[in-house]
């Protein structure tokens, strides 16, 4: 039998305490333990970026991050950004610029953009594309996503 570990973390501003198996992934912790299904799991190898969340303000692949590693951390998921009737400015920019289609990559893309916008100047489309290069989107061709990020960078 696997020894379980206590994890205390704040997710979207709410304190949680759970006892989990040491091998539980953060993505599974968020989805299964906390019911926060906005974080999508795509490749489960850290390649696609669909599972990106913020850990202590920095983007992280939740499919490569163990829940026990999040002990004492502040986690933000896409649910922290806004709601259907109260979109965040970034979500609104995605809507205005048609930066999503199927929506599978969108949660990870949004969380990556939050980190990019708070950490980098994003003075050119090249910088924006470089920042987004770790997130795969099979629908948009990225141009609309780049436009949305460019609009947000200009508003800073």
C-alpha positions in Angstrom: 0.0 0.0 0.0 1.3 3.4 -0.9 1.9 5.9 1.8 -0.3 9.0 1.4 0.9 12.6 1.9 -0.9 15.7 3.2 -1.1 18.5 0.7 -2.1 22.0 1.7 -2.5 24.5 -1.1 -4.5 27.5 -2.2 -6.3 27.0 -5.5 -7.9 30.1 -7.0 -7.8 31.7 -3.6 -9.5 28.9 -1.7 -7.5 26.9 0.8 -7.5 23.1 0.4 -6.1 20.2 2.4 -6.1 16.7 1.0 -4.2 13.5 1.7 -3.0 12.1 -1.7 -0.8 9.4 -3.1 2.7 10.6 -3.9 2.3 9.8 -7.6 -0.9 11.9 -8.1 -0.4 14.5 -10.8 -1.4 18.0 -10.2 -3.8 17.9 -13.2 -5.5 14.9 -11.6 -5.6 16.6 -8.2 -7.3 19.6 -9.7 -9.8 17.7 -11.8 -10.6 14.7 -9.6 -9.9 15.8 -6.0 -11.2 19.4 -6.4 -13.6 19.1 -9.3 -11.9 21.9 -11.3 -12.2 20.5 -14.8 -11.2 23.6 -16.7 -7.6 22.3 -16.7 -7.5 20.0 -19.7 -5.2 17.1 -20.1 -4.0 16.4 -23.6 -0.7 14.7 -24.3 0.2 13.9 -20.6 3.8 14.5 -21.6 4.1 18.3 -21.1 4.2 18.9 -24.9 0.8 20.3 -25.7 0.3 22.9 -22.9 -3.4 22.2 -22.5 -2.9 21.5 -18.8 -1.0 24.7 -18.0 -1.8 26.4 -14.7 0.0 29.0 -12.6 2.0 27.8 -9.6 3.1 30.7 -7.4 2.5 33.0 -10.4 4.5 31.1 -13.0 3.1 28.8 -15.7 3.6 25.1 -15.1 2.5 21.9 -16.9 0.2 20.3 -14.4 0.6 16.9 -16.1 4.3 17.0 -15.2 3.8 18.4 -11.7 3.0 16.1 -8.7 0.3 17.3 -6.3 2.8 16.8 -3.4 5.1 19.3 -5.1 2.3 21.9 -4.8 2.2 21.6 -1.1 2.3 25.2 0.3 1.9 26.7 -3.2 -0.6 29.1 -4.7 -2.3 27.6 -7.7 -4.4 29.4 -10.3 -6.5 27.6 -12.9 -8.5 29.0 -15.8 -11.5 29.1 -13.4 -9.8 32.0 -11.6 -9.9 34.2 -14.6 -13.7 34.8 -14.9 -17.1 33.4 -15.7 -19.3 33.2 -18.8 -21.1 36.3 -17.6 -18.0 38.1 -16.3 -15.0 37.5 -18.6 -11.6 38.7 -17.6 -10.0 41.2 -20.0 -7.8 38.4 -21.4 -10.8 36.2 -22.0 -12.6 39.1 -23.6 -9.6 39.7 -25.9 -9.7 36.0 -26.9 -13.5 36.4 -27.7 -13.1 39.7 -29.6 -10.2 38.4 -31.7 -11.8 34.9 -32.3 -8.8 33.3 -30.6 -10.5 30.0 -30.0 -12.4 27.4 -31.9 -12.8 24.0 -30.4 -11.6 25.4 -27.0 -9.5 22.4 -25.9 -6.2 24.3 -25.8 -7.8 27.5 -24.5 -7.5 27.0 -20.7 -3.8 26.3 -21.0 -3.3 29.0 -23.6 -5.0 31.6 -21.4 -2.9 30.6 -18.4 0.3 30.8 -20.4 -0.8 34.2 -21.6 -1.3 35.4 -18.1 2.3 34.5 -17.3 3.6 36.0 -20.5 1.8 39.3 -20.0 3.0 39.7 -16.4 6.6 38.6 -17.1 7.6 39.8 -20.6 7.4 42.9 -22.7 5.9 41.1 -25.7 7.0 44.0 -27.9 6.7 42.1 -31.1 4.7 39.3 -32.7 7.9 37.3 -32.7 8.1 37.5 -28.9 4.5 36.6 -28.6 4.8 33.6 -30.9 8.0 32.5 -29.0 6.1 32.7 -25.7 3.2 30.7 -27.1 5.5 28.1 -28.8 5.0 25.6 -25.9 1.2 25.4 -26.5 -0.3 23.5 -29.3 -3.5 24.6 -31.1 -4.9 22.5 -33.9 -7.6 24.9 -34.9 -6.7 28.6 -35.0 -3.3 28.7 -36.7 -2.3 31.0 -33.8 -2.8 34.3 -35.7 -6.0 35.2 -33.8 -4.3 34.2 -30.5 -1.4 36.4 -31.3 -3.8 39.3 -32.1 -5.5 38.8 -28.7 -2.2 38.8 -26.8 -1.0 41.8 -28.8 -4.1 43.7 -27.9 -3.6 42.9 -24.2 0.1 43.8 -24.3 -0.8 47.2 -25.8 -3.3 47.9 -23.0 -0.7 47.4 -20.3 
